[in-house]
Amino acid sequence: MTDSNALDPEDRKIVTLARSARARNGVPEGAAVRDETGRTYVAGTVALDSLKLSALQTAVAMAVASGATSLEAAAVVTEADTASEADRAAVRDLGGAETPVLVAGFDGTVRTTVTAG
C-alpha cells in the first residue's frame, strides 16, 4: 500500500479525479490519465449493449481523441487488486511500457503502482 500523502501532487490529483468520476457516475471504476503536457482526461466505465470499455481504456481513448501523443501517468479506482492486462496495454500503447499506473481503492488509497509494460 502506498501512502497517498507521499504521492506527487499531480499523481494525487489523478487519483482524486478518478475517484470522483466513479462516484459521480455510479460506475464500477473511475480512471484518469495525464498526458505529456499535463492535461488530464477523466472517465468512468462504459457499459452499453454495443460498447464495453473499462474506465482506463475510456480515459486513454479520450486522451488520444484530444490529440495527446504520450502519457505521463494513469490512475484507476477499482475493487480489483491491480490493473488488468487490457488496461495496461491501452496505457502502454500511448505512454510506453514504463508509464506508471496507480491502482487505488474506492477510498482513494493507492494499493499498488504497476508499470504499463
N, C-alpha and C positions, 0 to 999 in steps of 0.2 A: 504494500500500500504506500502511496506517495502522499506526503503531507501537502495538501492543497495550498497551504500558506507558503510553501517552499517553491511553488511554481513561479516561473517567469510571469509577470503581469499579463503579457499577451497570450500566454497559454491558459492562464486562469480565465481570461476573457472568453476564449472559445469554448471552454468547458461550461461557463455560465450561460453563454448563448445557446449551446446545445441543450442544456438542461431546460432553459426557458422554452425552446421550441417544442420539446417533448411535452411539457406541462401545458402550454398554451393550446396545442393542437390535439391533446389527448391521444397521442400515438405511442406505440411501444418504444420507439427510440427517437432521440434527437441527436443532431450532429452539426458540427461547424468546421469549416476549413479556413485557413489563412493563406492567401496567395503571396507571390513574390513581392508584391507592392504593399502588403499589409492589409489589403481588403479582406473582409470576411464574408462568408456565404453560409447561411444557416438553413437547415431543412429538417423535416420530420420524415418518418416512414411514409411511403406512398403505397397504398393498397387498394388499387382499382381492379375491377374484373379483368381489364385488358392490360394493366401495367402494375408490376410489383417491383419496387426499389427500396432498398434499405435507406435509412436516413443518411448514412455516409455516402452511399452511391448518389443520392439525390443532391447532396451538398457539392460533391465533385462535379456532377453534371451542371449544376448552376454556375460553378466557377468557370468551367470550360465555355459554357454558353455566354458568359460575360467577358470572355477574352483572356482569362488567366492562362499563363503559359507554364506555370510551375506552382508548387505548394511548399510552404514553409512548415506547416503542421496541420494536424487534424485531431478532432476530438469527437467521441461518441459517448452518449449517455445511454446505458443499456443494462439489462439484467444479466447479460452474458459475461463470462469471465474474461473474454478477450475479443478483439475484433475478428470477424470472420475472414476467411481467405478471400472471398469475393470483395469485401470491403477494403481489405489491404491491397488487393490488386487494383482497384479503382484509384486509390491514393497513389500507388506505385506508378501507374500509367501517367499520371500528371506530375507527381512530385519526385519520383525516383525511389529507389529501394531504401534509402536512409531516412526518408521522411518519418518523423515521429507521429504515432497515433496514440493519443491519450484515451484510455478506456476508464470511464467513470460510472459510478452507481447513480441511482436516482437522486441521492442527496448531494451529488456533485463531487464526492470524494473520488479522486483518481486512484483506481485499484492497481493499474499497471500501465506502463508505456511500452509499446512494441514499435518496431520499425515496419514500414510498408513492405520491405523486402521479404 
